[in-house]
Amino acid sequence: MALTDRQQQIKDEFIAVRGTWSTAWERILELDAEFLAAYLEWAAVPLRKHHLEPKVREFIFIAADAAATHLYEPGIRQHVRAALDLGASTAEVMEVLELTSTLGIHACNIGVPLLIEVLTEEGKRDAKAPLSARQEELKEEFTASRGYWHEFWDGMLELDPELFAAYLDFSAVPWRTGVLAPKVKEFVYIAFDASATHLYVPGLKLHMRNAVRLGAAAAEILEVLEIVSVIGIHAATVGAPILAAEVRARELRSLDAGRAQDVV
């Protein structure tokens, strides 16, 4: 269908600001142009500030979209392409994906302390035992590799040092061989912890603190939060094409029924 002058204006502004367009945006534009215009203004706020490098901004989008709690493939593809266009290396983008792949450990970060609470309340757990030499070694290795220790690791180290050791090796790969600056790594963690699909407060506060200690400015961290705050638009980018298709299918069925009635 032909766009109105207002729709064309919004589309042109969108492409100028975001540098991309898709059939999903086209359907939203057709269904509610002013909604798309309002979204564009909201999404453009962090893009105007330039506290983060353009490719780092794309890393934040990738982390939010690729997180196991979201897995929004169109966004992953769009922002990987954009990052590469901005000069990001394959190794940098892969490292973002590696960092984001650690999200699953939050099952233990949340679950193990609760398990300990239940065991204590049910009389199934005595006082915390002193760490063995191996456990102390793992704790020191984690602290040296990651630059911090947090109490939410205590329970896993105590109850399952084998799992903790395996996770340590897994999560340390981008810290041992990666190419991103340490504060950018922390931005990636902040991105998926702050996303509406996760909202993992203990990790979010921890990685904010780590980023600040690594020299990150408040404006940089705020820009990360601003970027991930717009992922709710995926309700529309997924849903609007479905709505448009269903409306069109209903129109065609009604048209076919009318033709059949005419024949009768």
C-alpha positions in Angstrom: 0.0 0.0 0.0 1.1 3.6 -0.7 2.4 5.5 2.3 1.0 8.8 3.3 3.3 11.8 3.5 3.4 11.4 7.3 4.3 7.7 7.1 7.0 8.4 4.6 8.4 11.1 6.8 8.6 8.7 9.8 10.1 6.0 7.7 12.8 8.4 6.3 13.6 9.6 9.8 13.8 6.0 11.1 16.3 5.0 8.5 18.3 8.1 9.0 18.5 7.5 12.8 18.7 3.7 13.0 20.3 2.9 9.6 18.0 0.0 9.0 14.5 -1.0 8.0 12.5 -4.2 7.8 9.1 -5.6 7.0 8.3 -5.6 10.8 8.8 -1.8 10.9 6.8 -1.4 7.7 3.8 -3.2 9.3 4.1 -1.1 12.5 4.2 2.0 10.4 1.1 1.0 8.5 -0.9 0.0 11.6 0.1 2.9 13.9 2.6 5.5 12.4 2.5 7.7 15.5 3.4 4.8 17.8 6.5 4.1 15.6 7.4 7.8 15.7 7.2 7.8 19.5 9.4 4.7 19.7 11.9 6.2 17.4 12.2 9.3 19.7 12.7 7.0 22.7 15.2 4.7 21.1 17.2 7.7 19.7 18.0 9.2 23.1 21.1 7.1 23.8 22.1 7.2 20.1 22.4 11.0 20.4 24.6 11.0 23.4 27.7 9.2 22.1 29.1 8.2 25.5 29.7 4.7 24.1 31.6 3.9 21.0 29.2 3.0 18.1 30.4 -0.6 17.9 30.2 -0.9 21.7 26.6 0.2 21.5 25.9 -2.6 19.0 27.6 -5.0 21.5 25.0 -4.0 24.0 22.1 -4.7 21.6 23.7 -8.1 20.8 23.9 -9.0 24.4 20.3 -8.1 25.1 19.0 -9.9 22.0 21.2 -13.0 22.3 20.6 -13.6 26.0 19.0 -17.0 26.8 16.1 -15.1 28.3 15.3 -13.3 25.1 16.8 -14.9 21.9 15.5 -12.4 19.5 17.1 -13.6 16.3 16.2 -10.7 14.0 17.8 -8.3 16.4 20.9 -10.5 16.8 21.4 -10.6 13.1 20.8 -6.9 12.6 23.2 -5.8 15.3 25.9 -8.3 14.5 25.8 -7.0 10.9 25.9 -3.4 12.2 28.8 -4.1 14.6 30.8 -5.6 11.7 30.0 -2.7 9.5 31.3 -0.4 12.2 34.7 -2.2 12.2 34.1 -4.7 15.0 36.2 -7.9 14.6 34.9 -11.4 14.5 36.7 -12.0 17.8 35.0 -9.0 19.5 31.5 -10.1 18.5 32.2 -13.7 19.4 33.4 -12.5 22.8 30.1 -10.7 23.4 28.3 -13.9 22.7 30.7 -15.8 25.0 30.1 -13.4 27.9 26.3 -13.5 27.3 26.4 -17.3 27.4 27.2 -17.2 31.1 23.7 -16.1 32.0 22.6 -19.6 32.7 24.7 -19.8 35.9 22.1 -17.6 37.5 20.0 -20.7 38.1 22.7 -21.6 40.7 23.3 -18.0 41.9 19.6 -17.8 42.8 18.9 -21.4 43.5 21.8 -22.5 45.7 21.3 -19.9 48.4 17.6 -20.8 48.5 18.5 -24.5 48.7 20.8 -23.8 51.7 17.9 -21.8 53.3 15.5 -24.7 52.9 18.0 -27.3 54.1 18.7 -25.2 57.2 15.0 -24.6 57.9 14.3 -28.3 57.6 17.2 -29.3 59.9 19.1 -31.0 57.1 22.2 -28.8 57.2 24.7 -28.1 59.9 26.8 -25.0 60.1 28.9 -24.1 57.1 32.1 -26.2 56.9 35.5 -24.6 56.5 36.7 -24.6 52.9 39.1 -27.4 51.8 42.4 -26.6 50.2 40.9 -27.3 46.8 38.0 -25.0 47.5 40.3 -22.2 48.7 42.4 -22.7 45.5 39.3 -22.3 43.3 38.2 -19.2 45.2 41.6 -17.6 44.7 41.7 -18.6 41.0 38.2 -17.0 40.4 39.2 -13.8 42.2 42.4 -13.6 40.3 40.7 -14.2 37.0 37.7 -12.0 37.4 38.9 -9.4 39.8 36.2 -9.9 42.5 34.4 -12.3 44.7 30.8 -12.2 45.7 29.0 -14.0 48.5 26.5 -15.6 46.0 29.4 -17.9 44.9 30.0 -19.2 48.5 27.2 -21.7 48.4 28.1 -23.2 45.0 31.7 -23.5 46.0 30.7 -25.2 49.2 28.1 -27.6 47.9 29.5 -28.4 44.4 33.1 -27.4 43.9 33.2 -29.6 40.8 30.5 -27.5 39.1 32.1 -24.3 40.3 35.5 -25.4 38.8 33.8 -26.2 35.5 32.0 -22.9 35.4 35.2 -21.1 36.4 36.9 -22.5 33.3 34.0 -21.7 31.1 33.4 -18.2 32.2 37.1 -17.3 32.3 37.7 -18.0 28.6 36.9 -14.4 27.4 38.9 -13.0 30.4 42.0 -15.1 29.5 42.0 -14.7 25.8 39.5 -12.0 25.0 40.1 -8.8 23.2 37.4 -6.5 24.7 38.4 -4.0 27.4 37.4 -5.1 30.9 34.9 -2.4 31.4 33.2 -3.3 28.1 32.9 -6.9 29.3 31.2 -5.5 32.4 28.8 -3.5 30.1 27.8 -6.7 28.4 27.0 -8.3 31.8 25.0 -5.2 32.8 23.1 -5.3 29.5 21.6 -8.8 30.0 21.2 -8.5 33.8 19.2 -5.3 33.4 17.1 -6.5 30.5 13.3 -6.8 31.1 13.6 -10.5 30.2 16.0 -11.1 33.1 16.2 -8.3 35.8 18.8 -10.1 37.9 19.5 -7.5 40.5 22.4 -9.0 42.4 24.4 -9.4 39.2 23.4 -6.0 37.9 24.7 -4.2 41.0 27.9 -6.3 41.1 28.7 -5.6 37.5 27.9 -1.9 37.8 30.3 -1.7 40.7 33.0 -3.6 38.7 32.5 -1.2 35.8 32.9 1.8 38.0 36.0 0.4 39.5 37.4 -0.1 36.0 36.9 3.5 35.2 33.4 3.5 33.6 31.5 6.8 33.9 28.0 7.0 35.1 26.9 8.3 31.7 28.3 5.2 30.0 26.5 2.8 32.3 23.3 4.8 32.0 23.6 4.6 28.2 23.7 0.8 28.5 20.5 0.9 30.5 18.9 3.2 28.0 19.7 0.9 25.1 18.3 -2.2 26.7 15.2 -0.5 28.0 13.7 -0.5 24.5 13.6 -4.3 24.0 9.9 -4.2 24.9 9.4 -3.0 21.3 9.8 -6.6 20.2 6.2 -7.2 21.3 5.3 -5.1 18.3 8.1 -6.2 15.9 6.9 -9.8 16.4 3.2 -9.1 16.9 2.4 -6.4 14.3 3.3 -8.6 11.3 1.1 -11.3 12.7 -1.7 -8.9 13.3 -1.4 -7.5 9.7 -1.4 -11.0 8.3 -4.4 -12.1 10.3 -6.4 -8.9 9.3 -5.5 -9.5 5.6 -6.5 -13.2 5.8 -9.8 -12.2 7.4 -10.4 -9.7 4.6 -9.7 -12.3 2.0 -12.0 -14.8 3.6 -14.8 -12.2 3.7 -14.1 -11.3 0.1 -14.3 -15.0 -0.9 -17.5 -15.5 1.0 -19.0 -12.5 -0.7 -18.1 -13.8 -4.1 -19.6 -17.2 -3.3 -22.8 -15.5 -2.2 -22.9 -13.6 -5.5 -22.6 -16.9 -7.4 -25.4 -18.5 -5.4 
